[in-house]
Structure formats: structure tokens, C-alpha cells
Amino acid sequence: MTVIAASNLVALATLIHQLVHAGVKDGPTLLVAALQVWLTNIIVFGLAYWELDRGGPVSRTQAAREELPLADFRFSQDENDDAVQEVADGASGTSDWVPTLVDYLYVSVTNSTAFSPTDTMPLSTRAKNLMSVQSVAALLTSLLVIARAVSVLP
């Protein structure tokens, strides 16, 4: 996963270099390249969050809640015990809810589109660092690559 993330960041740096120094004029190709970098960014970081949080997916589903390592992320389900009944019924304390890969991919998508956490907050330093790298990469992809690609579309 680290190799893929590093390779994707190199691909982003290459795209930016091509924009700045080569004067690329092919808008559709740039848009496809930007989309590939952005989607890879989402998938890699979603997988990283899934693998790291609370000891990983096996720990989260096999160990008792009180035996899990400290959480890297605070999901809204962890705080819904005192909400209206139909919301409280899905809370982690009452339904034994645990985050799945889809939850972490959602965190990754929202972090890449909003450039910040939305409903799921990072708690640990490593989660904050990962989300920061992801946000900056997404911001660079959006602002530099996509803006340039749109300006050269036919």
C-alpha cells in the first residue's frame, strides 16, 4: 500500500511538472490522468484507514470493544446512543456496529473532495498525518491539473 501511495504521489508530481515545464496542450488526456491519480488516492488512503484503525479489520470484528486499541477515527455511530430511537438503534454501543471498508472509503472520498474531514474526525497523529497528505494531493490534483486541463479543452 505504501508503494502504491508513493507511486501515485510521484505520478501527481510528474503531472504537475508536465504542466509547468512542458506546456501540455491535450486537455482530455490531462483530465484522464488527473482522474486516475485522484481515484487511486481515494482507494489507497481508504485502504490505509481501514487497515490501521483500531488494529485493523480482523481486530475490529473479532475482539471485544474493550480489548481494541485506541481508535484512529471517530465515526458518528460511536456517538449516537442518545439520539432519536431509530438513530440510536444503529449506534455502535447498542448494535455492535463496527466500520467496514465502505465506511473508510467514504472517509477517503469526503477528505479528497472537501480537503478536510467531514463527519468522521481523525483522532490519532497518524490519522491526521495521512489525511493531511491525502488532502494536499487532492487539492493539487484539483487546482493545478484539472484547472489546466479545462483551459486547454477544445
N, C-alpha and C positions, 0 to 999 in steps of 0.2 A: 504494500500500500504506500509506503514512503517513497519507493522508487517511482510509482505512478504519479504521486503528487509532485515530486521534484521534476519529473519529466514534463508534466503539464505546466509547471511554472516556467520551465525553460522554453516550452512552446509559446507561452504568453510573451516572454522576453523576446523571442525571435520575431513574433508578430509585430511587437512594438518597434523593434529595430528596423524591420522591413518598412514599416510606415514612416518612420522618421528619416531613414537614410536612403531607402530605395525608391521612395515615391510611388508605391504600388497604386495602380490605376484600376484594378479589377475588383469592383465592389462586391459582386456576388461571391467571389472566392474568399474575400475577406470576411464576409458575413458567415459563410460556412465554417471557416477556420475559427472565428470568434465563438460561434455556437458550439463547436467541438470542444474548445477549451473550457467554456462555461459549463457545459453538461458534464464533462469529465471532472471539473472542480466540484460540482454538486455531488456526484456519485462517490468520489474519493473521500470527501470530507464527511458525507453521510455514513459511509462505512467506518471511517475512523471514529466518529462519535459513537456508533453502535458497538464497536469493539472495545472502546475504552471505558465507557460509563459503567459505574458500579461493578467493575470486574468482568464485564463482557456479557454476551447474550446467554451463555451457559449458566454463569453465576446468577444472573437475574431471574432465570426460570427455575433453577434447581435449589438454590439456597433460600433459607428463610430471610425475610426482610431485615430482621435484626442482625443477621450474620453478614450482610452485604457490606462491601467497602463504602466509603462516603460517596455520595452522588456527585457527578460532574455537571449535571444539568437538573434544573428544577422545572418539571412539567406541571402544567395546570392541574392535571389529575391528582397530583400529590397534595393539592390544597383545597380540593372541592368537597371535603367532608361536611362542611357547614352550609353548603349551597342548597337550593331547592331540591326536593327529593329526587326528581328524575336526573339531575346532575350529580347529586351526592351518591346515587346508586352506582355510578361509574367511576367514583373516586378510588384511588389506589388503596386507601385504608379499608374500604368496605368491599370492593370487588376483587382485590388482589391483582389489580391492574399493574402490568409492567410494560415499559416501552418496547416496541418492536422496531424492526428495520424501517418500516414505513414512517414511524414517528421521527427517527433520526434523519431520514431523507427529507422529511418535511422541514425539520430544523435547518438542514443544509440549504434547501430551496429558499426559505424565507431569509436566511442570512445572506444568500447571494443576490437576492432581489432588493432587499431593504438595506443591505450593507450593515446590518446590526441584528441583534436578537429581537424576536418579536414576542411570542407568548412563552417561549422556553428560554430561561435565563442560564447562562454559564455560571457555575459556582466555583470550580477549581481553576487554578492558574493555567493548567494545561488546556482546559476547555476554552478559556479566554484567549490564550495564545493561538490556538487552532482557529477559532472563529475570527480573530483579527487577520490572520494570514488569508483565510478564505474571503473575507470582506474586501481586503485590499486587492486581491486578484480579481474578484468580480467587478470591483469599481474600475480598475484599469481596463478590463475587457470591455466593459460598457462604455466608459467615457472615451477612451482612445481608439480602440479598434472599431467598435460599431459606429461611432461618430464619423470616423474617416471613411469607413466603408459606405455609409449612406451618402456622403458627399461625393463619391465617385460613381454612384449608380447611374446607369444610362437613363 
